[in-house]
Amino acid sequence: MANLLTRKLEAFGPLPDADRLLLDDVIRSARAVGPRTDLIREGDTPSDVNLILEGFACRYKVLPTGRRQIMAYLVPGDFCDLHVFILKTMDHTIATLSACTVVKISRARILELMERPAIARAFWWAALVDEATLREWLVNIGARRSEQRVGHLLCELLLRLQTVGLTNGNQYELPITQAELADTVSLTGVHVNRILQRLRASGLITLRGKNLVILDVGRLMTLSGFNANYLHLAEQDGLREQSL
């Protein structure tokens, strides 16, 4: 299995061969998890860190009314909260959205990896990007128009998946339902369906099943007010920060 964790971390900077071998050993215990399965629930006591190697997962909370808010997408190469074992109880739930390949990493193994300077720097970088992404999602929900919210998310996923080599040009797999997308951008499913239809009619995207193609990346970024600075991708070969 390709080590997408290593590929993601090396977007920050190259890792020594010994560090790469350590990370290869980390992913040996990968397991398959079905779609829409909670990996850890709000209120549980965390002990291990989950790493996503294949598929999409998410962080979410459910209100007393039953309404769900998805607060983050976790794509291949992403940790599900790197330092979560510090907490006594989870304040949110982490779940798969599609069929996933997941690795559980013990607290002791994470601390061991943090003793390697290059890995520790890359872990901190990844954690800071996660925080920056959450800030951008708050702006997306709180300040952007509905069409911009969806377009911005599609642009973000394109760049995040490019980082780990999971795109084909401007095409990638989007294994989520319209209802899950609605829970992400805080809109109704009907509204999200209309937005996707408008984006198709405008010649910006095609979406057939789980296959998304962004037909005009620059125009979709302009429409969405997308600025990739929060992803801090400028260090990776072949990717440059795109801002409009």
C-alpha positions as CSV (number, residue, x, y, z in Angstrom):
1,M,0.0,0.0,0.0
2,A,1.3,3.5,-0.9
3,N,2.1,5.5,2.2
4,L,0.0,8.5,1.7
5,L,0.9,9.8,5.2
6,T,4.5,10.1,4.1
7,R,3.4,11.8,0.9
8,K,1.3,14.3,2.8
9,L,4.1,15.0,5.4
10,E,6.6,15.5,2.6
11,A,4.5,18.4,1.3
12,F,6.2,20.3,4.1
13,G,9.7,19.0,3.5
14,P,11.7,15.9,2.7
15,L,12.0,13.2,5.4
16,P,15.1,11.1,6.0
17,D,15.1,7.6,4.8
18,A,15.0,6.2,8.4
19,D,11.9,8.3,9.1
20,R,10.2,7.1,5.9
21,L,10.8,3.5,7.0
22,L,9.3,4.2,10.4
23,L,6.2,5.6,8.8
24,D,6.0,2.6,6.5
25,D,5.9,0.4,9.6
26,V,3.1,2.5,11.1
27,I,0.7,1.7,8.3
28,R,1.2,-2.1,8.4
29,S,-1.7,-2.7,10.7
30,A,-4.3,-1.1,8.4
31,R,-7.8,-2.4,8.5
32,A,-10.9,-2.0,6.4
33,V,-13.9,-0.1,7.9
34,G,-17.3,0.1,6.2
35,P,-19.0,3.4,5.2
36,R,-20.9,5.5,7.8
37,T,-19.3,3.8,10.7
38,D,-18.3,5.7,13.9
39,L,-14.6,5.3,14.6
40,I,-14.9,7.0,18.0
41,R,-18.0,8.7,19.5
42,E,-18.6,11.9,21.4
43,G,-18.2,11.0,25.1
44,D,-15.8,8.1,24.5
45,T,-12.3,8.1,26.1
46,P,-9.7,8.3,23.3
47,S,-6.5,6.2,23.5
48,D,-5.4,5.8,19.9
49,V,-5.1,8.1,16.9
50,N,-6.9,7.1,13.7
51,L,-5.1,7.6,10.4
52,I,-7.1,7.5,7.2
53,L,-5.3,5.8,4.3
54,E,-8.2,5.3,1.9
55,G,-11.7,6.8,1.6
56,F,-13.3,9.8,3.3
57,A,-14.1,10.3,6.9
58,C,-15.4,13.3,8.9
59,R,-15.7,15.0,12.3
60,Y,-19.3,15.8,13.3
61,K,-21.6,16.8,16.1
62,V,-25.3,16.1,16.5
63,L,-27.6,18.7,18.1
64,P,-30.5,17.7,20.4
65,T,-32.8,18.3,17.5
66,G,-31.1,15.5,15.6
67,R,-29.5,17.9,13.1
68,R,-25.9,17.0,12.3
69,Q,-23.0,19.4,11.5
70,I,-20.0,18.1,9.7
71,M,-16.9,20.1,10.8
72,A,-14.1,18.5,8.8
73,Y,-13.4,16.0,6.0
74,L,-10.6,13.6,6.6
75,V,-9.0,12.4,3.4
76,P,-6.2,9.8,2.8
77,G,-3.1,10.8,4.7
78,D,-5.0,12.7,7.4
79,F,-4.9,12.0,11.1
80,C,-8.2,12.1,13.0
81,D,-6.9,14.6,15.7
82,L,-3.2,13.9,16.2
83,H,-3.1,14.7,19.9
84,V,-6.6,13.4,20.8
85,F,-5.2,10.9,23.4
86,I,-4.5,13.9,25.7
87,L,-8.3,14.4,26.2
88,K,-10.3,12.6,28.8
89,T,-13.4,12.4,26.6
90,M,-14.2,13.1,23.0
91,D,-16.2,16.3,22.3
92,H,-17.2,15.2,18.8
93,T,-17.6,12.0,16.8
94,I,-15.3,10.8,14.0
95,A,-16.9,8.6,11.4
96,T,-16.3,7.2,7.9
97,L,-18.3,8.6,5.1
98,S,-17.2,5.9,2.5
99,A,-15.5,2.6,2.9
100,C,-12.1,3.4,4.4
101,T,-8.8,1.9,5.2
102,V,-7.8,3.0,8.7
103,V,-4.8,2.6,11.0
104,K,-5.0,2.9,14.8
105,I,-1.8,4.3,16.2
106,S,-1.1,4.0,19.9
107,R,-0.2,7.0,22.1
108,A,3.2,5.4,22.7
109,R,3.9,5.1,19.0
110,I,2.9,8.8,18.3
111,L,5.2,9.9,21.1
112,E,8.0,7.8,19.6
113,L,7.5,9.3,16.2
114,M,7.5,12.8,17.8
115,E,11.1,12.2,18.9
116,R,12.2,12.3,15.3
117,P,12.8,16.0,14.5
118,A,11.7,16.0,10.9
119,I,8.6,14.0,11.6
120,A,7.7,16.2,14.6
121,R,8.0,19.3,12.5
122,A,5.8,17.7,9.8
123,F,3.2,16.7,12.4
124,W,3.1,20.2,13.8
125,W,2.6,21.6,10.3
126,A,-0.2,19.1,9.6
127,A,-1.9,20.1,12.9
128,L,-1.6,23.8,12.1
129,V,-3.1,23.2,8.6
130,D,-6.0,21.4,10.2
131,E,-6.6,24.4,12.4
132,A,-6.4,26.8,9.5
133,T,-8.8,24.7,7.5
134,L,-11.3,24.8,10.4
135,R,-11.1,28.6,10.4
136,E,-11.7,28.7,6.7
137,W,-14.7,26.4,7.1
138,L,-16.1,28.8,9.8
139,V,-15.8,31.6,7.3
140,N,-17.3,29.5,4.6
141,I,-20.5,28.8,6.6
142,G,-20.7,32.2,8.3
143,A,-19.9,34.6,5.5
144,R,-20.2,33.1,2.1
145,R,-23.2,32.7,-0.1
146,S,-24.6,29.2,-0.5
147,E,-23.2,28.7,-4.0
148,Q,-19.8,29.9,-2.8
149,R,-19.8,27.5,0.1
150,V,-20.1,24.5,-2.2
151,G,-17.7,25.8,-4.8
152,H,-15.1,26.6,-2.1
153,L,-15.3,23.1,-0.7
154,L,-14.9,21.5,-4.1
155,C,-11.8,23.6,-4.8
156,E,-10.3,22.8,-1.4
157,L,-10.7,19.1,-1.9
158,L,-9.1,19.3,-5.3
159,L,-5.9,20.7,-3.8
160,R,-5.9,18.4,-0.7
161,L,-6.3,15.3,-2.9
162,Q,-3.6,16.6,-5.3
163,T,-1.2,16.7,-2.4
164,V,-1.5,12.9,-1.9
165,G,-1.7,12.1,-5.6
166,L,-5.4,11.2,-5.7
167,T,-6.5,13.4,-8.6
168,N,-6.5,12.9,-12.3
169,G,-6.0,16.5,-13.6
170,N,-9.0,18.4,-12.2
171,Q,-10.9,15.2,-11.6
172,Y,-11.3,13.3,-8.3
173,E,-13.6,10.8,-6.5
174,L,-16.1,12.5,-4.2
175,P,-17.7,9.6,-2.2
176,I,-20.3,11.6,-0.3
177,T,-24.0,12.0,-0.6
178,Q,-25.8,15.3,-1.2
179,A,-27.2,15.0,2.3
180,E,-23.7,14.8,3.7
181,L,-22.6,17.8,1.7
182,A,-25.7,19.7,3.0
183,D,-24.6,18.8,6.6
184,T,-21.2,20.2,5.8
185,V,-22.2,23.6,4.3
186,S,-25.2,24.0,6.6
187,L,-27.8,24.0,3.9
188,T,-30.7,21.7,3.0
189,G,-30.3,18.8,0.7
190,V,-32.7,20.4,-1.8
191,H,-30.7,23.6,-1.8
192,V,-27.4,21.7,-2.4
193,N,-29.0,19.8,-5.3
194,R,-30.0,23.1,-6.9
195,I,-26.5,24.6,-6.4
196,L,-24.9,21.5,-8.1
197,Q,-27.3,21.9,-11.0
198,R,-26.4,25.5,-11.4
199,L,-22.7,24.7,-11.3
200,R,-23.2,22.1,-14.0
201,A,-25.3,24.4,-16.1
202,S,-22.6,27.1,-15.8
203,G,-20.0,24.7,-17.2
204,L,-18.0,24.7,-14.0
205,I,-18.3,21.0,-13.0
206,T,-19.6,17.6,-14.0
207,L,-20.6,15.1,-11.3
208,R,-21.5,11.6,-12.4
209,G,-21.9,9.2,-9.4
210,K,-18.9,9.8,-7.3
211,N,-16.7,11.2,-10.1
212,L,-16.3,15.0,-9.9
213,V,-14.6,17.0,-12.6
214,I,-13.9,20.7,-12.2
215,L,-14.1,22.0,-15.8
216,D,-12.8,25.5,-15.1
217,V,-10.8,25.7,-11.8
218,G,-9.9,29.3,-12.2
219,R,-13.5,30.4,-12.7
220,L,-14.8,28.2,-9.8
221,M,-12.1,29.7,-7.5
222,T,-13.2,33.2,-8.6
223,L,-16.9,32.5,-8.0
224,S,-16.1,31.0,-4.6
225,G,-13.6,33.6,-3.4
226,F,-11.1,30.8,-3.0
227,N,-7.6,31.5,-1.7
228,A,-5.4,28.5,-1.0
229,N,-3.1,30.2,1.4
230,Y,-4.7,28.4,4.4
231,L,-3.6,25.0,3.0
232,H,0.1,26.1,3.0
233,L,1.0,24.0,0.0
234,A,3.7,26.3,-1.5
235,E,6.5,23.9,-0.4
236,Q,5.3,21.0,-2.4
237,D,6.9,20.4,-5.9
238,G,4.3,20.9,-8.6
239,L,1.8,22.8,-6.4
240,R,1.8,26.5,-5.8
241,E,-0.5,28.5,-3.7
242,Q,-3.3,29.7,-5.9
243,S,-5.1,32.9,-5.1
244,L,-7.4,35.1,-6.9
